[in-house]
């Protein structure tokens, strides 16, 4: 446990960057989902 406390700062830094990447990935998927939903709505309303 003593060894891990030394590299705790590095792990926190990598975790934060990983969290940012994950958030970006989730946000991207969310945006894509919204766009697809809007396109589907436009298709149905145009008919």
C-alpha positions, -999 to +999 in steps of 0.1 A: +000+000+000+030+023+007+042+021-029+009+030-044+006+062-024+037+075-041+022+072-076-012+083-064-007+117-081+001+102-114-029+079-112-051+108-104-038+127-134-042+098-158-077+092-143-087+128-150-076+126-186-093+092-190-124+107-175-123+136-199-119+112-228-148+091-216-169+123-211-160+134-247-169+099-260-202+098-242-210+134-252-202+125-288-225+094-287-252+115-271-249+142-299-249+115-326-280+100-310-298+134-309-289+141-345-302+107-356-334+113-336-339+147-352-333+133-387-359+105-380-384+132-368-378+153-399-383+122-421-416+114-404-429+150-405-419+155-442-441+125-451 
